[in-house]
């Protein structure tokens, strides 16, 4: 090198981490998309069928009125799905907004971590939400819970930027994301309340800005208030049904808290990721928490209200505590795992913060253990038996073997709110469809006596998944023979069979 030429500055370890952190998060974001895309092609299930009925073949104004009069959530995500299904096959594109928010959650969590708990913890938290089976599932479901998690974290990130810079664009971004959360799901209120109370307490120098932006948020929400009141009036019966499915108890509360960051919304921890992996993860987190508490006690370094890690901790418990408190009312339990979604990003961040505060080697081992448990859970959740049942292939099987006019009989679990929705939305040609309950199925068997073949579909869950079969059905007078049968594994085992009349 010639004398006087300046040498290139060496990058220290801190600069190296700063350079690779965004690349790592980019890789995690791509991995998150790859994990979610296969599940996004699964057949529609459960509440997704209701979403499909609302947004398919309806105008925007009709969607508003249907949501207002039949749903228990605000309309924003319905509008996003309404727009998405116009891009292609509505049974697949309806999940596009969920995949978008589910994938965007990874860089948003990293950005929030970078401004609260540190760069390394932010990367670890981004890895957690990449692999978390809960985040993967709701990052592919055509319902608003993945969007709620992403918008909730984004609103916190925008708030911190606005408080730090006092720039109008960040205040505008914060206001818009808060409105987005409020119009996405009512369960976002707990996270919004915690962050705004924290902001008013800690940043009293920004009181004027906070008052103005939240006044504008209230004004933006006024058009929906009457609809909210109407929804509360007609949701009493549904609330009672949900309360019966989710009775409040400490055991249920604890189970949901653990499953939020380690498990799947529809399978027990003993199944995904398994008892041993869960025990390992909980032990690691408990040790990290104990070490952090001991260090704080020895240093007398009590967390102050202005501490941003404390804000993340408060956000992590906001939904569990808020949902738990409102569920104490008689017949009004909301203890469903999906209602915790807004606190998922903060929960991942606080766990990552605890792990990375351990001594370096212990921190590396702890992070590897937690991510290993999540890898196991993500792999299990991708197996066919843990995915949404393949109603699309079941419908194709029926159409392959059915003749024009052959009736289709379906069990209640496959029906949704409209008869046979789970399967019939995938039919390419119309088929006369009946319910497999009481007298509803009688016309189908009468058609069978007149020469038609009768196709029967069962949707089975729980203990019935592996014990029931179509051979037990032989029509109302035992005069029908089962010609062929197919079984499709999944969250509901779907069995489809073809019957022929034996004659008198």
Buried (B, 14 or more C-beta within 10 A) or exposed (E): EEEEEEEEEEEEEEEEBEEEBBEBBEBBBEBBBEBBEEBBEBBBBBBBBBBBBBBBEBEEEEBBEBBBEBBBBBBBBBBBBBBBBEEEEBBBBBBBBBBBBBBBBBBBBBBBBBBBBBBBBBBBBBBBBBBBBBBBBBBBBBBBBBBBBBBBBBBBBBBBBBBEEEEEEBBBBBBBBBBBBBBBBBBBBBBBEBBBEBBBEBBEEBEEBBEEBBEBBEEBBEEBEEBBEEBEEEBEEEBEEBBEEBEBEEEBBEBBBBBBBBBBBBBEBEBBBBEEBBEBBBEBBEBBBEBBEEEEEEEEEEEEEEBBBBBBBBBBBBBBBBBBEBBEEEEBBBBBBBBBBBBBBBBBBBBBBBBBBBEEEBBEBBBEBBBBBBBBBBBBBBEEEBBBBBBBBBBBBBBEBBEEEBBBBBBEBBBBEBBBBBBBBBBEEEBEBBBBEEEBBEEBBEBBBEEBBBBBBBBBEEEEBEEBBBEEBBBBEEBBEBEEBBBBBBBBBBBBBBBBBBEE
